[in-house]
Amino acid sequence: TGLMAGEVATPQCLAAIMARLHYFSRYEVAAGECTHESDNSVVRMAIDHQHLFDTPISGKKEVEQKKVIRVALKFMRYRVQYDREVQLRSRVAFSDRYLIPILCSHDGDADPAYKAETLSKGLKEYPYCITMAAAERDLLAAIHHEHFAGTDFERVKLYARQILECLVHIHEHGILHGDIKPLNVVRSSGRFKLIDLGASVFFNDFAGVSKVSTAYMPPEMVFKKVAVFANSNGNQEDLNEKKEDYFSTQEQHNYTLSTKTGLAVFPASNSRPEDGNVQAQRLKDAEYVAPGEKPRRPKSDNPSVDPLPAHPSMDIWSFGVLLYLMATGENLFVNDINDNIDEEQLQNVLEPFTDKFKAEKLAKCPDHWTRNLILQCLSR
């Protein structure tokens, strides 16, 4: 009849077949190496067979109407990043035009069956998983295989516009993406969109607490204590002093981020906002500091990073670094597989970040308009 065994099996047999063949009894994971692996997560492509359980299958015609759902499974190591992904998307009505949507999520802490599956499949270090619609390819793969970087500036400008539209969309919701880089920009339905909100925070909350990519972060967040930078007048200025001044003004706010959840923490003396209030939504699972206690600036998971209050300009800097890659085919800074700069290079590269340094780098971009935009994005 042309039907597969899973399409004609009884419910009991179907459950046994799927449990034996597929991850969590539904995902047919693609063979071979994972699509992406980092310190925080592993991504694998799969086919979701959940539709087999949705409605009884009565004949071939009905089966043919079922679409093959290709998905990307992101197995996550840390709860704080999983919570950010799931909670932000549940609170904010992001458009699928600009962000790849989450189809479902699996929480190993709340679901014993899923936790048991991670143990049996060798994924105990990744107790959390989100399922997203599979994209065509990420921007890094497009650069490597489509050979447009530094040559086809009509495509560079088209892709840059699409990425900027995505940033405008999330910024309009008061959210910093916090990890703009080629691997987090993917093509779907003919246009580039964003993925990965694991580092995202609301504006004025602290950015850079976890899941950082130092090669794409603003220099004030990754500089060494001894680093100095040349200002527009050619004089040396210590960004550490500027950072402390900037933070001292932010300490007047009556909240900071929870070191456990990454969400807003309010002093106990303050009354909790009413349900439905934006700040109230950010209070879920947050801790309270003692009355009168000064909010604490959280430390980053990366010793090279100092968290700062989130501002849209942080994403714009990251976009400028990404645009430089598209415009030249080269990375602005040499980075590892996780898009981080090593400790020694952090000081050697960021200390001389002068107009002369930028001019030498931008000379590799032959398009005047693109070069000017990069320069504006990389202005401190």
Secondary structure, DSSP 8 states (H G I E B T S, - for coil): ----HHHHS-HHHHHHHHHHHSBTTTEEE-SSS-SEE-SSEEEEEEEE-THHHHS----HHHHHTS--EEEEEEEES-HHHHHHHHHHHHHS---TTTB--EEEEEETTT-HHHHHHHHHTT-TT--EEEEEE--SEEHHHHHHHH--TTT-HHHHHHHHHHHHHHHHHHHHTTEE----SGGGEEEETTEEEE---TT-EETTSEESSSS--GGGS-HHHH--TT--EE-TTS-EE-HHHHHHHHHHHHTTSS-EE-TTT-SEE-BTTS----TTSHHHHHTTT---B-TT--------SSTT---EE--HHHHHHHHHHHHHHHHHSS-SS---TTS---HHHHHHHHTT-SHHHHHHHHTT---HHHHHHHHHHT--
